[in-house]
């Protein structure tokens, strides 16, 4: 149970308003706000589900020789080979040279929010809701955006992108299998799937002969209750600004994909000047793709649009 969960709404709001006049109150408010942000970020950011972050400290990092920020140097496992020999044969000799890649750290920050004391006291729901609606969603959106920027750059290099033929309008088991082969056929294995909620909905309305009559009947009555698709972890997003309907990604397991680091922990700052309360949250993160072969993308060109909500720009 977090600090936020252990107190009721009135007490928490009072902590953010009345006790901000004391240093002790400010510290407790910052502690509670920070706990709330860390908990919610773990839940809402899809990159954290695909590539779970590791908390690091200054001791784990190095100073970059190219810029004035910290970096983390990660090793890439060298490839090896075996050979068949007769009893007198000797193996070839290869001197191993380790490969490494540098992960730079950068800051993601919310805006600096301000609110009048009297207005904050008028809220009849936790102040954490205000933080969630502003700070948290902004930070986690930028995390996901940066992650997909790296992923799309990797796919542009490897060419691991499959486009459905004209006439294929839905995400189904057939085109999903074709997508998985781009990872499975490259001496890797699919560990996670990322898709838009629209494509997830399409996957669930497949005919019984495609997904099995028992499963089709179960979905009709109770919905899809599993967090996997064909044995792969499933992550569903509604962030159309980042991942549009008709686009599905697959990823190898994190250890075969990359690394996501958070330096120390997400910070939460709050202060009060006269009757004006201000707060801000930020984090220092490092993100790097150590294996660009560990991801692939499916694009459904003729995916059916939602009238009045979204129109596929690729629709012909």
N, C-alpha and C positions, 0 to 999 in steps of 0.2 A: 504494500500500500504506500502510495506517495504521500508527501506532506500535504498536497492539495486535497487528496481524498480524505484526510483525517480531520478536516474542519468543515463546518457548514458554510453556506453561502454568505450569510450575514456577517459571520466572523471574518471570512476572507476579504470581503469588501471593506469591512471596518479596518482591517490590517493595512490595506492599500491606501486608505484615506486618512483615518484619524491618527494612526501611529507613525505616519511618515514624517511627523514633526520631530521624531527622535532618531538618533543614529541606530539604536537597536531595532526600531521598527523598520527602518530602511533596509537593514541587513536581512531581517526576516522576510520582508516582502520580496527582496531580490532572490532569496533562497527558494521561496515558494514559487515565484515566477519562473525561475530557472528549472526547477523540478518539473513544472507543468510543460514547459517548452520541450525539454528532452524527451518526456514521455510521449507527447503528441507527435514530435518529429519522427519518432520511431514507427509510428502508426501510419502516417499519411504520405510519406515520401516513397515513391515506388523504387527509386534507386537503392534505398536502404533495404528493401526486400530482395532485390536482385543481387546486390553486392553489399552485404552487411558491413557497416563501418567498424573500423578498429580505432580505439582511442589511443593516441600516442602522446608523448611528452617531448619537451625540448631535447632530452637526452637521446631520443630515438632519431633525431633529425640532424642534418648537416647544413652548413651555410653554402649557398650556391656561389660558384665562381663567375656566373654570368649576370646575376642580378642581386638585389638587396633583400631577398626573401629566403625562407627556409625550404629545404627540399628533403625528400627521403629517397635513398638509393636502394632499390630492390633488385635482387638477383633473378635471372632467368635460368631455369634448369637446363643444362646442356644436353643435347641429344646424344644418344649412344647406340651402339649396334653390337650384335653377336655374330659369330661365324662358326661354320662347321669345319673341323680340322681332323686330319688323320692323327695317329698316335705320335708321329714325329713333327707334326705341324706346329707352327707358332703363330699367335695372333698378330695382326698388324698393330703398330704402336701409334697412338695419337695423343699428343699433348693437349690436355684440356685447357681451354681458355674460357673463363667465365664471362657471360654477357650480363649487362646490367642496364637498367633504365631509371631515369630520374623523374620523380613525381614532385612537381612544384606545388606549393601551398598558396591558397588565395582566400580572401575574406568574402563571406556572404553576409550582408547586413540588411536588416529591416530599415524602414524609414524611422525617423525619430518622431514618436507620437506624443501629442500633448492633449490634455483634457482638464477642464476646470473641475476643481474639487467638488463643488455643488452638483455638477452634472454627473460625476462618477457616483456620488452618493445616491443619486436618483435611480440608478439601475437596480432592478429586482432579480438579476441573474449574476452569476459570478463574474468578476472582472476578468477572469481567465478567458471568458468567452470573447471579450474584446481583444485580448492578446491573440487568441486563436484566429479570429477573423482577420487580423491585420498581420502581425509579426510572423506567425508560424507558417501561414499559407504562402507568404512572400518568400521566405527562406527556402522552404521545401520545393517550391516551384523552380527556383533557380538551381537547386541541386539536381533536380530531374532534367532541367534544360541543358545543363552542362554535361551531364551523363550522356544524353542522346546526341549532343554535339560530337562527343568523342566516338560514340558508337557509329554514327553515320559516316564519320571520317574513316573509321576502320573498314566499314563495308565498301566505301568508295575505292579503297585500295585493294581489297581482296576480291571484290566483285561478287560477294556472296549475297546476291539479291535475286529473287525469283518473282516474276510478274505473271499473273494468271492470264490465260487466253481470253479473248473477247467472248462474252457470254457467261463467264463464271462470275456470279454476282454475290456470292456469300462465302464466308469463312467456314470451311467444313473439314472433315477428317482427311479428305483426299489431298487438298492443297496444303493442309498443315503437315501431312506426312512428307510431301515434297520439300517443304521448308526444313524440316528436321534432318533430312538427308544431307543438307549442305554442311551440317555440323557433324552428324554421325559418320558421314563418309570421309571425314578428314581427321581420322584418328582421335576424335573427341566425342563427347556425348552431351546431348541437350540436357540442361539442368533446370531451366526456367523459361517461361513464356510470358511475354508482355503484349497485351492487346487492348484495344479500346472497348468500352462497354457495349458499343453497337455490334462489334464483331463477336463478342462473347454471347450476346443475345442471339445472333445468327447461328452460332455454333450449336446452341441448345434447341433450335427448332428443326434440326435435321430429321429426315425420315427415319422411321424405325429400322429399315433395312440397312441404313448406314451406321447407326450407333447402337443397334440392338433394341428390340421391342420392349424388353424389360426396363432398360434405362430410359427409353423415350416415355414410357408410361409413368415412371417414377418422377421424371422431370415435369411432366404435365400436372401431376398432383402436388408434389412437394417442392418443385424447383430443383436446381442442381446444387447439391449439398457438399460437393467435394472441392478441395483446393488444388486439384491436379487435373490435367488433361492428358490422356494417354500416358499416365505415369509421370508427367513433368509438372513441376511446380507452376502454379498459375497466378499471375499478377494482372489485375484488371484496373484500368484507369478511365476516368471521365475527362481527362485534361486534353480536350480537342485542340487547344493551342499548341500542344507539344506532340501528341500522337493522334493523327487523324484516323477516323474510321476507314478501314480498308488497308491499314498498315499493321502488320504483326511482326514482332521480333522474337527470336529465340537466342538463348545465351548458354554457354557452357557453364559448368560449376564455377563458383568464384575463384577457386585456386587455379583454374585454367583460363581465367578471363582477365582479371586485373585486381586493383586494390583501391580501397576507399578509406581514407584516414581522417579522423577528427582530432585536431590538436587540442589537448586538454578537454574542454567540454564547451557546449554552447553557452554563451554568456548572456546574462540578462541584467540590465542596468535600469534603475529607477531613481528619480529624485523629485523633490518638491521645492519650488521657489514661490513664496507667498501662497496663493491659492491655486497655482498651476502645477499639475503633476505631469511629468514627462517620463517616457520609458523607451528603451531600444534594446534590441537583441541582435547578436551577431555570432559568427563562428568562423574558425579558420580550418579549412579542409584541404585535403590533397586527393586528387583523383587521377588514376592512370591506367591505361589498358596495356598490360604486359603481353597479351596475346591477341593480336588483331584478328586471328582466325577463329576466335571463340564466339562470334556472333553472326547472325544472318537475318535478312528481312524479307518478308512477303508483302507484295503490293497487289491488291485486288482492284484492278482498274475500273471494273464495272460494278463496284459495290453499290447497293441500293441506298439512296440518300433518304433522309428523313425530311419530309415536306415541312417547310417553315422553320427548320432547326439547322440543317446542315446540307450543303450541296457539294458533292465530290467535284473538285476542280479538274480531275482527270477523266471524268465521265465523257464518253464519246457518243 
